[in-house]
Amino acid sequence: MKTVLLLLASNVFMTVAWYGHLKFKHVDLWKVVAVSWLIAFFEYCLQVPANRWGHGQYTAYQLKIMQEVITLAVFMGFTFLYLHEPPRWNYIVAFALILAAVGFAFWPGGQAGAV
């Protein structure tokens, strides 16, 4: 659970770093790049330990797939709440298909560290 919570927190920072500036188009690009890098520093401070501690319990493939689905979940919430962009039906279907892919990645029988 620690890995999932760290990935969730890191993705909040990542999403803010990558997309938070979209409301500040009047600010010089170099300034938003600098602020985004500062925010991304905290993302790395959470992401790296999440992967380090999670590896072994999960395979590297599972960690990456888990990170991607968390990224999309955080992104959907962020765009809806902060950017006020509701998801369209096709985005929801695409997200459901990605969740199905996650289900396959964690299918019983796949062991951490198994080749």
ABEGO torsion letter per residue (X at the ends): XAAAAAAAAAAAAAAAAAAAAAAAAABBAAAAAAAAAAAAAAAAAAAAAAAAAABGABBAAAAAAAAAAAAAAAAAAAAAAAAGBBBBAAAAAAAAAAAAAAAAAABBGBBBGBX
